[in-house]
Amino acid sequence: MWWYPLLSRNGTKICIFRLMDKEMISVLPETVSTGELHGYLLGAIGPRPIAFASTVDEKGRPNLAPFSFFNVFGSNPPILIFSPARRVRNNSTKHTLQNVLLTMEVVINIVNYDMVQQMSLSSTEYGKGENEFKKAGLTMVKSDLVKPYRVGESPVQFECKVTKVEALGKDGGAGNLIFSEVVKIHIDRNILDENGNIDQLKIDQVARMGGNWYSRANKGLFEVPKPLSKLGVGIDSMPGHIRASKVLTGNDLGLLGNVERIPDTSEVNDFVASNMEVRTLISGGEREPLERRAQEYLQQNDVLSAWKVLLAQ
């Protein structure tokens, strides 16, 4: 083993050394920014399951947000723990934590691949009182034993009573452990095998990795663009015929909702005028071919073109 002296990388002190046949860097947490340390932790520790946490505020208004600092920590009693960290940029707390401290109740919904884009859209930092169920186009289902709503699209939903909230620090990036005792479980029959157990292929869970990366069971890695730093329009702002489409999936709608603004009429007209294929589809008089073309644009990550096709007349 041999060492290089302390070096500077982007203003960060690191130590480089060789261990066996690998060149390693060593980082002392106190010498890097919280954001940089956060990146190392999330890039190295994964895949992480996602707690899609539903809460209500003091006025009973719903809130919905995903958290990947999450796992199960016992079955007798059944305890789930997730952690809404304090924001690094301004040391503020999230609505989920505020609501839990007020009500001591939460519903933790499991995320599968079919709803991953809607889940991502819900992580947009909408204002207090904004209903993320509506923004993300997800179904609110009344719970039986707690006040927060369940996510109808989720394959497994845990109604929980919060037994303890433990703050891990007072500065930006500090976690807040929410100890959630499961009081009722709701499971989609379609994900069960012939013995009544949860089929790990059918549940099709997704898990969080570093950056924009996610993991899908037996399918490998895929990317989900992070929500806009500015607010996405949300699925609730879309024209009714788009929301009611039989072609577009929840993931498609989630991508469409993650734009800052919807293209205006002049932009749509210019797009149609320059696109013979779209003009041909319009002349056919059917919506479905246009929706399928828009879906192809979405698969190519060309969300604005998808919007223009969907708005074309």
C-alpha positions, 0 to 999 in steps of 0.5 A: 500500500502506498499513499499520495499526499493530500490533494485538492479536488474542486476545493475538497481535500482528499487522500489517494492511495493504492489498495491491492490493485485498486486506486482509492480515494479517502474522504473525511466527511467534515472536509466536503460540502454536505451536497458532495457527501450526499452524492457519495452516500446516494451513489454508493448505497443502493438500490434503496426502496421508496416510501411514497408517504401520504400525510394530511396537514392540520386542515386535512389537506393531502400531501404526497412525497417519495423518500428513499431513506426507507426500510422495514425494521421489524415484524412484531410489531411491524415497523417501517422507518423513513427519513425526510431530511432537512433541505441542504440549501436552506435547512428547511423541513418538508411538509411530510415531516411537518404533517407527521409531527401534527397528526402522527399518522402516515400511509406508506405506499410502495412504488412500482414501475407503472407509476414511477414517473408520476411518483417523480412528478409528485416530488416537485416542491409544490406549495403547502396545501397543494394536492400532489395526488392531483398534480401527479394524476394519482387516485386518492383512496380513503384509508380505514384506520388513519386519516391520510389517503392511500395511493390507488395505483400502488400495489401495496399500501401500509396504513401506519401510526407514528410511534416516534420521530427522532431528529438526527441533527439540526443542520441542512441534510440531517435526517428525521427518523419516522418510526411507523407502526403498520396497523393495516396492509392493502395488497393488490391481488394481481401481484400474488402468486398461487400460494398467496405470497407476493410475487417478486416479478409481478410487484415490479418494484423500483428502487432509487440509485444515485443521480437520475438513476433507478433500478427495476427488478430483473430489468436493470437500471433506467433514468428518470429526469429529476423534476424541474427546479421550477414547478411542473404544470402537473397532470391536473392542468392538462386538457381533459382529452389527454388525461382521459387517453386510453393510449397514454400511460401514467408514466407518459402523463407524468413526463408530460406534467413535468414541464414548466409550461404547455406549448401555445397555439402558435408553437403547435401550429408551427410544429404541424406546418413543418411536420408532414407526418403529423398533418397526415395523422390529423387528416385521418380524424382519429385521436389514437394515432396522434396519441401513439405518435406522441407516445413515441416522442416520449420514449425518445425523451422529446416531451415538447414534441409529444405535447405539440402532437397531442395539442394538434388539431 
